[in-house]
Amino acid sequence: MKKKIVIANWKMNHDFYETTSFLRNLLKFFFEKKINNKKKVIIAPSFPFLHISNQILQGSSLNLAAQNICQMEKGSYTGEVSASMLKSIGIHKVILGHSERRKYFYETNDILLKKIKIALKYGFHIIFCIGETALEREKNEQFLIVKKQLEETVFHCSLEEISDLIMAYEPIWAIGTGKTASPEEAQTMHRYIRSLFIDKYGETISKKMSILYGGSINDLNARNLFSQEDIDGGLVGNSSLEIEKFLKIVQS
Ligand code: PGA
């Protein structure tokens, strides 16, 4: 059976103290409750705290991811963080394509493809986000939109390159809004996304691929979403900031 994956995307939240105390409490909980190994938990704190977070989680089953990387390898790019810098502090996972990166930082599919290629070059596991806006769903264009997002980004990768890819379907209208896709709506889209991977890369790899749902997951709706056949876990924003809520989601 595939492991369910829960990712805490903290975005630009939690300072040094909040980050370190959250992680210490999380570790304590995992140790005491002996959370079973059918789940994989990944935390994505802000860049400045990745190093200390890695030290805290060393030797545990909890994983870390960066929230972004620069599409350039190195050089005069003020304010950017490279794949090799992250690798040098032991970070091997990265979230790419998040709708907030697309919207506020103008990351196009072209830029995202460059980020994917750099991340792969440095051996990163990529969590790649796609999803449609409210308007696109109103016009019933959601399937076209996610297909285009895939065709212009990850579908430029070889079978080998996508072997560790984690996909996240995050309808933009559901992110941070309190509106969640219904389990059926999400399942329909997840099945569709998987079918696109099957057409492109074949059944074996596509059936093994984890496709996470993201968008206003909370402790009340997580179980229903996660029980859908093609939903392999969740990418959680707001509800991952409080440890009690987040733990309830993990236990769902
Ligand atoms: P949300 O964010 O859970 O706050 O909706 C999800 C995300 O942006 O990944």
Boltz pocket constraint, residues with backbone or C-beta under 6 A from the ligand:
constraints:
  - pocket:
      binder: B
      contacts: [[A, 9], [A, 170], [A, 174], [A, 175], [A, 176], [A, 177], [A, 178], [A, 214], [A, 215], [A, 216], [A, 217], [A, 235], [A, 236], [A, 237], [A, 238], [A, 239]]
      max_distance: 6.0
